[in-house]
Amino acid sequence: QVQLVESGGGLVQAGGSLRLSCAGSGRTFSRDAMGWFRQAPGKDREFVAAISWSGSVTVYADSVKGRFTISRDNAKNTVYLQQNSLLPEDTAVYYCAARAGYSGTYDSTNRATYTYWGQGTQVTVSS
């Protein structure tokens, strides 16, 4: 069974930091581009960041650029999202996703290009 399991979410004050992890199992994701999305209450799921299979190319939403960093460890089949300088508007459920068959970040903001999704982890930022 192929799974992506997120962890690391929680409650943090504005200006604080969190590190989200997404561990894959059931297959290797080392040749797949990976991404993070988020969904706030009453809003659509939105793109946050993506990373190529090798980690050499990253893409960010303008709203998180300079504050969030996506990275990966293919040996551990895991992708990370380091979140710094968190804002109340970052409050959402964060999902990781894998693009089976896509090694690069072209069109990575498009949810339809992702094959596998995790269950999500809640991030709440208090003001």
C-alpha positions as CSV (number, residue, x, y, z in Angstrom):
1,Q,0.0,0.0,0.0
2,V,1.4,3.3,-1.1
3,Q,1.3,6.0,1.6
4,L,2.5,9.5,2.4
5,V,2.3,10.4,6.0
6,E,2.8,13.9,7.2
7,S,4.0,15.0,10.7
8,G,5.4,18.0,12.5
9,G,2.3,20.2,12.6
10,G,1.1,22.0,15.7
11,L,0.3,25.3,17.4
12,V,2.9,28.0,17.2
13,Q,2.9,31.8,17.8
14,A,3.4,34.2,15.0
15,G,7.0,34.5,14.1
16,G,7.8,31.0,15.1
17,S,9.0,28.0,13.1
18,L,7.9,24.5,12.4
19,R,9.4,21.6,10.3
20,L,6.9,19.4,8.5
21,S,8.0,15.9,7.4
22,C,6.4,13.6,4.8
23,A,7.4,10.0,4.8
24,G,6.7,7.8,1.9
25,S,6.1,4.0,2.0
26,G,5.0,1.3,-0.3
27,R,7.1,2.5,-3.2
28,T,10.1,4.7,-3.8
29,F,9.5,8.4,-4.5
30,S,13.1,9.1,-5.3
31,R,12.5,9.7,-9.0
32,D,9.3,11.7,-8.5
33,A,8.9,15.4,-8.0
34,M,7.1,16.2,-4.7
35,G,5.0,19.1,-3.4
36,W,3.3,20.7,-0.5
37,F,-0.2,22.2,-0.6
38,R,-2.4,23.7,2.1
39,Q,-6.0,24.2,2.7
40,A,-7.5,26.7,5.1
41,P,-11.1,26.5,6.3
42,G,-13.5,27.5,3.6
43,K,-10.8,27.9,1.0
44,D,-9.5,25.8,-1.9
45,R,-6.4,23.7,-1.6
46,E,-3.5,25.9,-2.7
47,F,0.1,25.2,-3.9
48,V,2.9,26.0,-1.4
49,A,6.1,24.5,-2.7
50,A,7.5,21.8,-5.0
51,I,10.9,20.1,-5.5
52,S,12.4,18.1,-8.3
53,W,13.5,14.5,-7.9
54,S,17.1,15.4,-7.3
55,G,16.3,18.4,-5.1
56,S,18.2,20.8,-7.4
57,V,15.0,22.7,-8.4
58,T,12.5,24.2,-6.1
59,V,9.4,26.3,-6.7
60,Y,7.4,28.4,-4.2
61,A,4.2,30.3,-4.0
62,D,4.8,34.0,-3.7
63,S,3.1,34.0,-0.3
64,V,5.8,31.8,1.3
65,K,8.8,32.7,-0.7
66,G,11.7,33.6,1.6
67,R,10.0,32.0,4.6
68,F,9.5,28.4,3.7
69,T,12.1,25.9,2.4
70,I,11.3,22.6,0.8
71,S,13.9,19.8,0.8
72,R,14.1,16.0,0.5
73,D,16.2,13.0,1.5
74,N,15.7,10.3,-1.1
75,A,17.6,7.8,1.1
76,K,14.8,8.2,3.6
77,N,12.0,8.6,1.1
78,T,11.1,11.8,2.9
79,V,10.3,15.4,1.9
80,Y,10.4,18.3,4.4
81,L,9.0,21.8,4.6
82,Q,10.8,24.2,6.9
83,Q,8.5,27.0,7.9
84,N,10.0,30.1,9.4
85,S,8.5,33.5,10.3
86,L,5.0,32.0,10.4
87,L,2.0,34.2,10.1
88,P,-1.6,33.7,11.2
89,E,-2.6,33.4,7.5
90,D,-0.4,30.3,7.2
91,T,-2.9,28.4,9.4
92,A,-4.1,25.5,7.4
93,V,-4.0,21.7,6.9
94,Y,-0.8,21.0,5.0
95,Y,-0.6,18.1,2.6
96,C,2.3,16.5,0.8
97,A,1.9,14.9,-2.6
98,A,4.0,13.0,-5.1
99,R,4.0,13.4,-8.9
100,A,4.5,9.8,-10.1
101,G,6.1,9.9,-13.5
102,Y,7.1,13.6,-13.2
103,S,10.7,14.2,-12.2
104,G,10.7,17.9,-12.7
105,T,8.8,20.9,-11.4
106,Y,7.1,21.9,-14.7
107,D,3.4,22.7,-14.0
108,S,4.0,21.7,-10.3
109,T,1.4,24.2,-9.1
110,N,-1.3,22.1,-10.8
111,R,-2.9,19.7,-8.3
112,A,-4.1,17.4,-11.1
113,T,-0.5,16.4,-11.8
114,Y,0.0,14.8,-8.4
115,T,-0.8,11.1,-8.0
116,Y,-0.4,10.4,-4.3
117,W,-1.5,12.5,-1.4
118,G,-1.1,12.3,2.4
119,Q,-3.8,12.8,5.0
120,G,-2.5,16.2,6.1
121,T,-1.1,17.8,9.2
122,Q,-2.7,20.8,10.9
123,V,-0.6,24.0,11.4
124,T,-2.1,26.7,13.5
125,V,-0.4,30.1,14.0
126,S,-1.7,32.3,16.7
127,S,-1.3,36.1,16.6
